[in-house]
């Protein structure tokens, strides 16, 4: 199979952003006198967008629509200004992106993080590698809905079956399969290998440069 493009998830796949996300949300929780959570807890809270993260982080007895909206607004405010404090590309990612570009593959990012934040992180930490960088603009279109992955496929002029989709969570693997793309899970991200396999990953890689072998 000769693949022509790769779509990457952002958080947990290209960059380790868990500490900045957790620090921002814990700040929101502290200011409301709610319990905070460990970095490990946040590995399970992320993946479905910031609004879902807020819902998961709030105490059960305070998680109503109004509190979620207040928490979401506060989280966005703090995180927007602190989203690249500790966030860094994983080891081997820059080398992988350079190798893929050298092979003339088209590269894109598709994240459930807010679109503005996705673009801000990608521009600051991974500039110059991607044809397109897309985050969440419409809640109904977030992964695992394949609509945006298929839109990227169309804009690149490359058939879905000629695209590799790389991610670290169940949501990413489901998106890949829903879009008829080759689903690759990464073991260095926020979720466990078992979750990726259970959701239909065709391949699990333990280091970024292992993706080259797929080509």
Backbone torsions as a table, in degrees:
resi	resn	phi	psi	omega
1	UNK	NA	131.1	-179.8
2	UNK	-107.8	101.4	-178.8
3	UNK	-81.1	146.3	-174.1
4	UNK	-117.0	-11.7	-177.6
5	UNK	-152.1	157.4	175.2
6	UNK	-133.1	128.3	171.9
7	UNK	-104.9	127.5	179.6
8	UNK	-110.1	140.6	159.6
9	UNK	-67.9	163.5	-178.7
10	UNK	-100.1	-70.9	-174.3
11	UNK	-72.0	125.6	179.6
12	UNK	86.7	-7.3	-179.7
13	UNK	-118.2	-58.7	177.7
14	UNK	-93.4	-40.6	-176.9
15	UNK	-128.6	148.4	173.1
16	UNK	-95.5	103.9	-173.6
17	UNK	-113.8	6.9	-168.8
18	UNK	-62.3	-35.9	-176.9
19	UNK	-69.9	-41.3	177.7
20	UNK	-65.0	-40.9	178.5
21	UNK	-63.3	-48.1	-178.2
22	UNK	-64.7	-43.3	-179.6
23	UNK	-60.4	-42.6	-178.9
24	UNK	-66.5	-46.8	-178.3
25	UNK	-68.3	-38.7	178.0
26	UNK	-63.6	-33.0	175.0
27	UNK	-60.9	-43.8	177.7
28	UNK	-62.6	-45.1	-178.0
29	UNK	-64.7	-42.9	179.4
30	UNK	-59.9	-43.7	-176.8
31	UNK	-65.7	-21.3	177.8
32	UNK	-100.4	7.6	-177.2
33	UNK	60.2	35.5	175.1
34	UNK	-99.9	156.8	176.4
35	UNK	-63.9	146.4	176.9
36	UNK	-97.2	177.0	-176.3
37	UNK	-130.4	158.6	178.4
38	UNK	-77.7	163.2	175.1
39	UNK	-57.7	-38.5	-180.0
40	UNK	-60.3	-42.1	178.2
41	UNK	-58.0	-40.2	-176.1
42	UNK	-67.5	-22.0	174.4
43	UNK	-56.7	-32.6	-179.1
44	UNK	-92.3	-14.0	-179.4
45	UNK	-84.5	-28.4	-174.3
46	UNK	-83.4	166.1	172.7
47	UNK	120.5	-23.4	-176.4
48	UNK	-119.8	21.9	179.1
49	UNK	97.3	163.2	-173.2
50	UNK	-69.8	-34.8	179.1
51	UNK	-62.3	-42.4	177.5
52	UNK	-65.8	-38.1	177.0
53	UNK	-59.5	-45.2	179.6
54	UNK	-60.2	-44.8	179.5
55	UNK	-59.6	-41.9	-178.6
56	UNK	-71.6	-30.6	-176.3
57	UNK	-83.5	-28.1	179.9
58	UNK	-67.5	147.9	174.1
59	UNK	-61.3	145.9	-176.3
60	UNK	-54.2	-39.0	-176.1
61	UNK	-77.8	-5.3	179.1
62	UNK	-115.5	5.3	-172.7
63	UNK	-92.4	71.1	173.1
64	UNK	-109.5	174.7	-174.8
65	UNK	-58.6	-41.0	-177.5
66	UNK	-66.6	-46.8	-179.6
67	UNK	-66.0	-36.4	177.5
68	UNK	-62.5	-43.3	-179.1
69	UNK	-65.7	-42.5	177.9
70	UNK	-63.0	-45.6	180.0
71	UNK	-63.8	-40.1	-179.6
72	UNK	-63.7	-46.0	179.6
73	UNK	-61.0	-44.4	-179.6
74	UNK	-66.5	-43.0	179.7
75	UNK	-61.3	-46.1	-179.7
76	UNK	-60.9	-40.7	-178.8
77	UNK	-62.9	-48.4	-177.9
78	UNK	-71.6	-46.3	-174.1
79	UNK	-67.8	-36.3	179.0
80	UNK	-56.3	-37.7	-178.1
81	UNK	-87.5	-5.7	-174.9
82	UNK	-136.6	26.9	-172.0
83	UNK	-83.8	-7.9	177.0
84	UNK	-127.9	25.9	177.6
85	UNK	-65.7	-51.5	-176.0
86	UNK	-117.2	-10.1	-176.2
87	UNK	-68.5	131.9	-178.7
88	UNK	-142.7	151.9	171.7
89	UNK	-63.1	145.0	174.6
90	UNK	-65.9	153.6	176.9
91	UNK	-55.9	131.0	177.3
92	UNK	93.4	-11.7	-177.2
93	UNK	-68.7	-46.4	-178.9
94	UNK	-62.0	-41.5	178.1
95	UNK	-62.7	-39.9	178.2
96	UNK	-63.6	-48.8	-178.0
97	UNK	-60.7	-41.6	178.8
98	UNK	-63.4	-41.2	-179.8
99	UNK	-66.8	-39.6	179.5
100	UNK	-67.4	-41.4	177.8
101	UNK	-62.9	-40.0	179.6
102	UNK	-62.7	-27.9	177.9
103	UNK	-88.7	7.6	175.7
104	UNK	67.1	25.3	174.2
105	UNK	-79.5	147.3	174.7
106	UNK	-86.6	132.4	-176.2
107	UNK	-119.4	139.3	177.6
108	UNK	-140.3	159.7	173.4
109	UNK	-115.7	136.3	172.4
110	UNK	-133.6	113.6	-174.9
111	UNK	-125.1	154.5	170.7
112	UNK	-89.7	1.4	172.2
113	UNK	-72.2	149.6	176.7
114	UNK	-45.4	138.1	-173.5
115	UNK	-56.7	-44.6	-178.8
116	UNK	-62.3	-41.8	-179.7
117	UNK	-70.3	-39.0	177.6
118	UNK	-58.7	-46.7	-179.8
119	UNK	-65.6	-38.8	-179.1
120	UNK	-63.9	-46.3	-179.4
121	UNK	-66.2	-45.0	-178.6
122	UNK	-63.4	-42.1	-179.3
123	UNK	-66.4	-38.4	-177.6
124	UNK	-74.5	-38.8	-169.8
125	UNK	-108.9	-21.9	-174.8
126	UNK	-136.5	49.9	-173.3
127	UNK	-72.4	141.9	169.0
128	UNK	90.1	0.3	-175.9
129	UNK	-100.5	-20.3	-165.3
130	UNK	-113.5	139.2	174.6
131	UNK	-69.4	-37.7	-179.8
132	UNK	-149.4	149.4	176.8
133	UNK	-131.4	113.4	-175.6
134	UNK	-123.1	127.2	172.1
135	UNK	-113.2	-165.3	-174.4
136	UNK	-83.1	124.6	174.3
137	UNK	-118.6	-28.5	-178.1
138	UNK	-131.2	118.5	-175.5
139	UNK	-51.7	-40.4	-177.1
140	UNK	-67.7	-18.5	-177.0
141	UNK	-96.8	3.6	-175.5
142	UNK	-71.6	153.4	176.3
143	UNK	-56.2	141.5	16.5
144	UNK	-88.8	9.7	170.8
145	UNK	-58.2	125.6	-175.6
146	UNK	-82.4	2.4	-170.3
147	UNK	-55.6	-42.8	-176.9
148	UNK	-77.8	-32.9	175.3
149	UNK	-62.8	-41.4	179.5
150	UNK	-70.1	-32.1	176.7
151	UNK	-66.3	-39.9	176.6
152	UNK	-62.5	-45.0	178.2
153	UNK	-54.5	-46.5	-178.8
154	UNK	-65.7	-43.3	-177.3
155	UNK	-67.6	-29.5	177.8
156	UNK	-81.0	-16.5	-176.6
157	UNK	71.5	30.5	-178.4
158	UNK	-125.0	132.8	-178.1
159	UNK	-64.9	144.6	-179.6
160	UNK	-52.3	-38.8	-177.6
161	UNK	-71.0	-9.4	176.0
162	UNK	-99.4	13.3	-177.1
163	UNK	-118.4	135.6	171.6
164	UNK	-93.1	134.6	176.3
165	UNK	-114.7	122.1	-173.8
166	UNK	-115.4	127.2	178.9
167	UNK	-157.1	174.7	-174.4
168	UNK	-115.2	4.7	-175.1
169	UNK	-135.8	168.7	176.4
170	UNK	-55.2	-39.4	-178.5
171	UNK	-60.9	-41.1	-179.9
172	UNK	-67.4	-44.6	-178.7
173	UNK	-65.6	-40.0	176.7
174	UNK	-62.9	-41.3	178.7
175	UNK	-60.4	-47.5	179.9
176	UNK	-57.1	-48.2	-178.5
177	UNK	-68.5	-37.9	177.7
178	UNK	-64.2	-29.2	-178.8
179	UNK	-95.0	0.5	-178.3
180	UNK	63.4	38.5	175.3
181	UNK	-107.0	164.1	-178.4
182	UNK	-78.9	114.6	-171.6
183	UNK	-87.7	114.5	178.1
184	UNK	-115.1	124.5	176.5
185	UNK	-99.2	148.5	177.5
186	UNK	-111.7	137.4	-175.1
187	UNK	-87.2	-8.4	-175.7
188	UNK	-90.3	-1.0	-174.0
189	UNK	-85.1	-149.7	-171.4
190	UNK	-87.6	-13.8	-176.2
191	UNK	-119.6	168.3	-176.4
192	UNK	-86.5	155.3	178.3
193	UNK	-54.4	-40.2	-176.0
194	UNK	-58.1	-38.3	179.3
195	UNK	-65.1	-40.0	-178.7
196	UNK	-68.0	-43.0	179.6
197	UNK	-65.4	-44.1	-178.5
198	UNK	-61.8	-26.9	-178.5
199	UNK	-95.4	5.9	170.6
200	UNK	99.6	24.7	175.5
201	UNK	-62.5	133.2	179.0
202	UNK	-80.9	-21.3	-177.7
203	UNK	-157.1	143.0	172.2
204	UNK	-117.1	130.4	176.7
205	UNK	-113.5	146.2	-177.0
206	UNK	-102.9	-10.6	177.0
207	UNK	-147.2	141.3	-176.7
208	UNK	-49.7	-42.6	-174.4
209	UNK	-68.8	-12.6	174.5
210	UNK	-64.5	-21.0	179.4
211	UNK	-63.8	-29.4	179.8
212	UNK	-58.7	-34.2	-178.3
213	UNK	-64.9	-27.3	178.4
214	UNK	-65.7	-28.7	-175.9
215	UNK	-80.5	NA	NA
